[in-house]
Amino acid sequence: MMNLSELIAGHHEDGLPRAVARPFHHVIAWLCAVLLILMMGLTVFDVLGRYLVNAPVPGSTELTEMLLAAIIFLGLPAASLDREHVTVDLFIDRLPDWINRLREPVILLMSAGVLGVIAWRLWITAAQVASYGGTTATLELPVAPIGYLASSLTWVAVALTLAEVFYRPKKEA
């Protein structure tokens, strides 16, 4: 029987051991579920308020955007943990096994590098926004914390991707 985290984030046979991956999946699954429920409730109240009493929820678009950003970046570590990033396999299946054994860690290192650059730039951008006190237009909520959250979660994805490089599961004979 599959649990909630496996339904949301998938299996991790090729990645880190289940004992390491499962706690990450549980935390990510529950946080995403809570944020999705909040976003759904906000949308329902906004639509009902808009059409029934002509009073939409103030700043609902801003809150939805912030919740969506949090959900997307919460999913990034899960995608890294399960190697579920978008890939194009045109001829990988035709390569000899020895090339694939070399290719996998190189691709993981490259992925970690790209994620690291993204995390670094997100942090710098969040710091810039924080320096001038950037806020949302309607509710005037600070925007920088979302940038710091996105950067931090991307750094978690970097760490998990690097862990995948050094952990090689034993293949069945």
N, C-alpha and C positions, 0 to 999 in steps of 0.2 A: 504494500500500500504506500502510495506517495504522500509525503507531507506537504504542507503549504509552501515551504521554501523550495522544494523540488519542483512543484508545479509552476511557481513563479520564475525561479532562476535556473531550472534544469538540473541535469545530472553533472557529476564531476568525476567520471571514471578516469579520464586522461589527465586530470589536474592534481591538485594537492590532495592529501588524504582526507577522507570523509570527516574524520575527527576535527580537522582544521577548518574545512570548508563549511560544515554544517552550522557552527555558531554565526559565521558571517551571513549565511543565507537566512537564518532565523531573524536576525536583527534587521537586515535589509528588507525582508518580506514584510515584517510587522510595521516598520517605519513607512514603507511605501503604501501599505494598506491603510494606515492611519491618515497619511497625507491625501490619498485618493478619496477616502471617505469625506475628509474635510472639503476637498475641492468639489466633490459631488454635492455635498450639502450646501455649500456656498452657491453653486450654480442653481440648484433647485430653489433656494430662497430668493435668489436674484430674479429668476424667471417668474416665480409666483408673485413676488413684489412688483415686478415691472408690469405684468399683465393683469393682475387682480386688483391691486390698489394703487397702481401708477407710482410706486415708490421702490425703485431698484436699490439693491444694497450698495451704498457708497463705496467706491474703490474696489468693486468686485473684480474688475478686469485686472487691476494691479495685483490683488491677492492671488488670483488664479495664475497669473504669470509667475509669481514668486513660488507658489506651490509646485507648478509644473517644472520650473528650473530645479527645485530641490528633488523632485521625483526622478528627473532625468539623471542628475548627477549621483543620486543614491544608487541607481541601477548600474552605473559605470563600474564600480568595484565588482558587482555580481557578474557582469559581462566579462570582465578580465579574469575573474576566478574560474569561470567556466569556458574560457576561450570562445565566447559567443559573439565576438565582434564580426562584422560583415567581412566575408572573405570571398575571393574569386578563385576557384580551383579549376583552371582550364586544363592543365597537364600534370598536376601534382601526382595524380594516381599512377601515372606512367613512369615516374622517376624511380630509380632504384632505392631500396631501403636505406642504404648508407648516405645517400644525398638527403633524404628526408630527415634522418637523425641529425645531420648537420644544419639543415634548413630551419628546423623548429626552434632551436635556441637562438639562432640569428634573428629570426622573425620576432621572437619574443623580446629580444634586446632592442630591436628597432622600435617595436610597439611601446616598450617602456620609455625609450628615448623621446618618442613623439608625445606620449602622455605627459612626460616630465616637462617638456617645453610648454605644453598647454597649461599644466598646473602652475608653472612659474609665471606665465603671462597672465593667467587669471588672478594670481596673487598680486602682481604689480598693478593690474587694472583695478582691482578692489581697493588697493592702497591709494591709488589716485582718486578714486571716487570718494573714499573716506576722507582724504585730505581737503576736499572742497565741500564735504558734507552733502553729497548727492542723495536726494530723496525721490520717492515716487511723486507724481504730479498731484494726485487727489488727497491721499491719506498722509503724505509727507513721511512715509516710512523710510528709514535708511536702506540704501541699496547695497552698500558695501558688505554687510554680513552674508548676503546671498553669494557674492563673489568669493568671499573667504571660505564659505561652505563648499562651493563648487571646486575651488582650488584644493581644499583639504581632502575631499572625496576623490579627486583625481590623483592626489599623492597616494592615497590608499590603493587605488588601482595600479599605480606604478609599483608600489611595494608588492602587491599580489602578483603582478606580471613578472617581476624580478624573481620572486619566490618560485614561480613556475619554471624559470630557467634552471634553477639549481636543484629542484626536486624532479627527479625522473622516475616515474612509476615503473615497477618491474613488469615487463611484458610476459604474457603467457607463452609457453613454449609450444 
